[in-house]
Amino acid sequence: MDDYRDLVKQYRAAPIGSILADFDREEGPQTYRDGQRVVLAGVVASAKTKTTKNNTLMAYVNLEDDTGAMELLVFSRTLGECAPFLKEGSPLLVEGKLSVRDEKAPQLMCDRAKPLTEGGGAGQPSAAPQESLPGKLYVKIPSADDPRMRKAGLVLNMFLGNQQVIFYCADTQKRFGAAAQLHPALVGELREMFGPDNVVLK
């Protein structure tokens, strides 16, 4: 985060450690409160997606600055806008509401996220970087009705584009195609779902 110290000041991002310490007071928080909007800046330590009961995709993102770490809850609409940024090691500027439940550490219900770079503000997320990978993506699946295909479809919808994704069904030996932007984050998600040996870029 040393490289981004000036930007963090410019965006008036709250130190994660100060939020955690405030909610940890025996007498209760004095500076922050549940539902308060804050801006945070940090580096993505980890990110995992999950399908919700409503059949939408959300992400749990662990964001770290040099004072502490906080879990971000990124729901479907926001995830569709910022999924390409949620890669491990990516510097992020995020905005949302603090959520404090039971004995859990505070979380951030994230509704805006953008790369932590010069220009723009937290209120204006920049467009997804167009770092598409060349070639076609081949995905081997056990069958067309594999339950993981529902989540795969949600992931593909987040990376709109016209590059080819070809699914190969091991049981029927049939193929069917889809279109998406072949972003590294998309490839990573599919490899985590189906295994690295079953997702090949050619």
C-alpha positions in Angstrom: 0.0 0.0 0.0 3.0 2.3 0.3 2.7 3.2 -3.4 -0.9 4.3 -2.9 -0.5 6.4 0.3 -1.2 9.7 -1.4 -4.2 8.4 -3.3 -5.6 7.0 -0.1 -5.4 10.4 1.5 -6.9 12.0 -1.6 -10.0 9.8 -1.5 -10.2 10.1 2.4 -10.4 6.4 2.8 -10.9 5.2 6.3 -8.1 3.0 7.8 -9.6 -0.5 8.2 -7.8 -0.9 11.6 -9.5 2.2 13.0 -13.0 0.8 12.1 -12.2 -2.6 13.7 -10.8 -1.0 16.8 -13.8 1.4 17.2 -16.3 -1.5 17.1 -14.1 -3.4 19.5 -14.5 -0.9 22.3 -16.1 -2.2 25.5 -18.3 0.8 25.7 -19.3 0.5 22.0 -18.2 2.3 18.9 -17.8 6.1 19.1 -16.8 7.1 15.5 -18.5 4.5 13.3 -21.9 2.8 13.3 -23.8 0.0 11.7 -25.1 1.2 8.3 -22.6 4.1 8.0 -21.2 4.7 4.5 -17.4 4.6 4.3 -14.7 4.5 1.6 -11.9 2.0 2.0 -8.7 1.4 0.1 -6.6 -1.7 0.1 -5.3 -4.8 -1.7 -7.4 -7.8 -2.5 -6.1 -10.7 -0.3 -8.7 -13.2 -1.5 -12.0 -13.4 -3.4 -14.5 -16.2 -3.6 -17.9 -16.3 -5.4 -21.0 -18.1 -4.2 -24.5 -18.7 -5.7 -27.2 -17.3 -3.4 -30.6 -18.8 -2.7 -32.1 -16.4 -5.3 -29.8 -18.0 -8.0 -27.6 -14.9 -8.3 -23.9 -14.6 -7.8 -22.1 -12.8 -5.0 -18.5 -12.5 -3.8 -16.8 -12.5 -0.5 -13.7 -10.4 -0.8 -11.0 -10.0 1.8 -9.5 -6.4 1.6 -6.3 -5.5 3.4 -4.7 -2.2 4.0 -1.6 -1.6 6.2 -3.8 -1.3 9.4 -6.0 -4.4 9.1 -8.4 -6.5 6.9 -12.1 -6.5 6.3 -14.5 -8.8 4.5 -16.5 -7.2 1.6 -19.9 -8.6 0.6 -20.3 -7.9 -3.1 -23.8 -8.7 -4.4 -24.9 -9.4 -8.0 -25.4 -5.9 -9.4 -22.1 -4.5 -8.1 -20.3 -7.8 -9.0 -21.4 -7.4 -12.6 -19.7 -4.0 -12.7 -16.5 -4.8 -10.9 -15.8 -8.5 -11.2 -12.6 -8.0 -13.3 -11.1 -5.9 -10.5 -11.5 -8.5 -7.8 -8.3 -10.4 -8.4 -5.8 -11.3 -5.7 -3.2 -8.6 -5.3 -5.3 -5.9 -7.0 -5.4 -2.5 -5.3 -9.0 -1.3 -4.9 -11.0 1.7 -3.8 -14.4 0.6 -2.5 -17.5 2.3 -1.1 -20.4 0.9 0.8 -22.2 0.5 4.2 -20.8 -1.0 7.3 -22.6 -4.1 8.5 -22.2 -5.4 12.0 -24.0 -8.6 12.9 -23.9 -10.4 16.3 -20.3 -11.1 17.4 -18.9 -11.0 13.9 -16.2 -8.5 12.9 -17.6 -5.5 10.8 -18.1 -6.2 7.1 -18.7 -3.8 4.2 -21.7 -4.2 2.0 -19.9 -3.0 -1.1 -21.9 -1.1 -3.8 -19.0 0.5 -5.7 -15.5 -0.6 -6.5 -12.8 0.5 -8.8 -9.0 0.1 -9.2 -7.0 2.3 -6.9 -5.4 4.5 -9.6 -5.3 8.2 -10.5 -8.4 9.9 -11.8 -12.1 9.5 -11.0 -13.6 9.1 -7.6 -15.1 6.3 -5.6 -18.5 7.4 -6.9 -17.5 6.8 -10.5 -16.1 3.3 -11.0 -14.0 3.1 -14.1 -14.9 0.7 -16.9 -13.6 -2.8 -16.7 -10.0 -3.1 -18.1 -10.1 -4.7 -21.5 -7.2 -7.2 -20.8 -8.8 -10.0 -22.9 -6.8 -13.1 -23.4 -6.3 -14.3 -27.0 -7.7 -17.5 -28.4 -10.8 -19.7 -27.6 -11.6 -21.2 -24.2 -12.4 -24.9 -24.0 -14.3 -26.2 -21.0 -14.8 -29.9 -20.4 -17.8 -30.8 -18.3 -19.3 -34.1 -17.2 -22.7 -33.3 -18.8 -24.9 -30.4 -20.0 -27.1 -30.7 -16.9 -24.1 -30.6 -14.4 -25.3 -28.4 -11.5 -22.2 -26.2 -11.8 -23.4 -25.0 -15.2 -25.9 -22.7 -13.5 -23.1 -20.8 -11.7 -21.0 -20.9 -14.9 -23.8 -19.1 -16.8 -23.9 -16.4 -14.1 -20.2 -15.9 -14.3 -20.2 -15.7 -18.1 -22.9 -13.0 -17.9 -20.5 -10.8 -15.9 -17.9 -10.9 -18.7 -19.9 -9.7 -21.7 -17.9 -10.1 -25.0 -17.8 -11.9 -28.3 -14.9 -14.3 -27.8 -15.7 -18.0 -28.0 -16.2 -20.3 -25.0 -16.7 -24.0 -26.1 -18.2 -26.5 -23.6 -17.5 -30.2 -24.3 -19.8 -32.7 -22.6 -17.9 -35.9 -21.6 -21.0 -38.1 -21.5 -22.5 -37.3 -24.9 -19.3 -35.9 -26.6 -21.3 -33.0 -27.8 -20.2 -29.4 -27.8 -22.0 -26.1 -27.4 -20.8 -22.6 -27.5 -21.1 -19.3 -25.6 -19.7 -15.9 -25.9 -17.8 -13.8 -23.3 -14.8 -11.6 -22.7 -11.9 -14.0 -22.0 -10.7 -12.0 -19.0 -8.2 -13.7 -16.6 -10.7 -13.4 -13.8 -13.3 -15.4 -15.9 -10.8 -18.1 -16.7 -9.8 -18.3 -13.0 -13.4 -18.7 -11.9 -14.1 -21.5 -14.4 -10.9 -23.3 -13.5 -11.9 -23.2 -9.8 -15.3 -24.6 -10.7 -14.3 -27.4 -13.1 -10.6 -27.9 -12.4 -7.6 -26.5 -14.1 -7.1 -29.5 -16.4 -10.7 -29.0 -17.8 -10.4 -25.4 -18.7 -7.9 -24.7 -21.5 -7.2 -21.6 -23.5 -6.1 -22.3 -27.2 
